[in-house]
Amino acid sequence: MPHSINHVVLWCGLLALVAAAGGCQRRQTWDLAPVEGAVTKGGRPLANVQVIFLADVEAGTQGPRASGITDAAGHYRLRTDNGEDGATVGKYRVVLLDPTVSKGRVERAPRRPQPKEATQRLPPENAPRLQNQRNKAEDSRMLLLRYGRFNETPLRVEVRTGPQGIDLDVK
């Protein structure tokens, strides 16, 4: 009899240990608030920009990162890395990443064949205007580089309880 009691005590102890360890494995849950908004530059929407909300631990915010990608209208909706909608309540630094900017230079789209009428040369007086427009387009994308660094981004926001819209304007 004493031998079987030892086995029962041993099994009960092991089960208690497994139950306690299983309790430690529970995923932490966060109080999330739905967040969406638009990213613009000079009133124009920025498409295909990844918007990342990173908790500002210096301000006491804790929680998972939340991110979204803007559509053609510059609209984004945040989701955590676990796939849950929203962001935790608190203060954030917002990082913007542009997939067309890589290692400090703008990646150009591959050239497509142009229709015959489009391949005609522009009059010489239009060439400087066209080059100026190209330079402005590249400069506007390059400005996003400073928004892509956690310590340098000027974008600071606060997420409050409940659904909200947070629009971001890139200077």
Secondary structure, 3 states (H helix, E strand, C coil): CHHHHHHHHHHHHHHHHHHHHHHHCCCCCCCEECEEEEEEECCEECCCCEEEEEECHHHCCCCCCEEEECCCCCEEECEECCCCECEECEEEEEEEECCCEECCEECCCCCCCCCHHHHCCCCHHHHHHHHHHHHHHHHHHHCHHHHCCCCCCCCEEEECCCCEECCEEEC
